[in-house]
């Protein structure tokens, strides 16, 4: 999951392109529910192929280095005010800087909870 989270952060920084165009209901209703309804995300939701380590995602190499990469990417995302507005999420479409930060927090938290962190 460390490499998956890193790939998701690369999506936010523009280093990894989104693989598909989102549908209308995903860009509106689903995005709002996922980002703002106070429910934990369930396990088992399928991810985009470019973020899946068994398909097009980054393969794990060294755990310590992979964790350091996630930390560096998180820092880069947090330190890039306003620069995220132009990027497209593969499910939710274009998002504001604030929405990207919220998504990054929720996504990272979702995976940390999987491992009891």
N, C-alpha and C positions, 0 to 999 in steps of 0.2 A: 504494500500500500504506500510505502514511502515514495517509490518511483511514480506511482499513480498521482499522488498529491503534487509531486514536482511537475509532472506533465500538465496537470490542471493549472498550476501557477504559470507555467510556460504559455498556456493558452491566454491567460490574463495579460501577460507581458508582450504578447504578440510573437513569441518565439515558435509557437506551434499553432498553425491555422485550424479553424473550426472546419469540420468535415462535411457539414450539410446545412441546408437552409431550414430553419425552424418553421413549424406550422403556426397558423394564427393563434389557436388556442394555447399552444405552448408559450408563445411570446407574451400572452396576456394573462389569462386565468391561471395556468399552471405556474408561471413565473411568480405571480403574486402569492399564491399558496405556498410555494417552496420557500420564498424569501421572507414572508411576513407572518404566516400562521405559526403560532408557537408550539409546533409539534416536532418531535425528533424524526429525522429521516429514517425510514425503515431500511433494514439490511436487504441486500439482493437486487437492488436497482441496477439495471444494465447501464454501462457507460458507453461512451462513444469509442469506436475502434481505435482512434488516435490516442486515446487515454488508457487503453486496455493493454497491459503488459504482455498478454498472450497474442495480441494482434499487431497494432502499430505503435504501441507505447514503448517507452524507454525500459530496457531490461535492467534489473538490479545488477550491480557490480560489487561494490563494497559498502556495507551497511553504514559505516561511519561517514564515508564520503557522500553517500546518498542523502543522509540526514543533514549534513552540512550544506548540501545543495538546496534542500527544502528551506532551511533557515535563511540562506542567502536570497532565495527567490521570494520568500515572505517579506524580507526586509525591502527588497526592490519594489514589491507591490505596494507596501505601506508608504514608501518614500516617493511615490510617483503621483503627486496630487494632480487630479484633473486629466491625466494622460490616458486614462482607461476608457473614456467616453466613446471612443471610435471603434472599439473592438466588439466582435460578435461571438456570443456563446452558441454552441452547436444546438442547444435546445431552446434557450430563452431569447435568442436574437441579440440585438444591440442593447447594452445596459449602460446605465450611468456609472460614474466612478463609485458613487456610494453603493449602488447595487452590486458592483463587482466586489467591493470590500466585504459587504455582507455575505455574498455567496462564498468568497474565499474563507471567511471565518466559519460559516456553517459546514462547508465541505471538509475543511481540515478537522474541525471538531467532530464531525460524523466519523471520520476514520480513526481519530485518536481514541474515541470511545469504544470502537471495535476491539481495541487492544488494551483497554482499561487504563489508558494514560490520562 
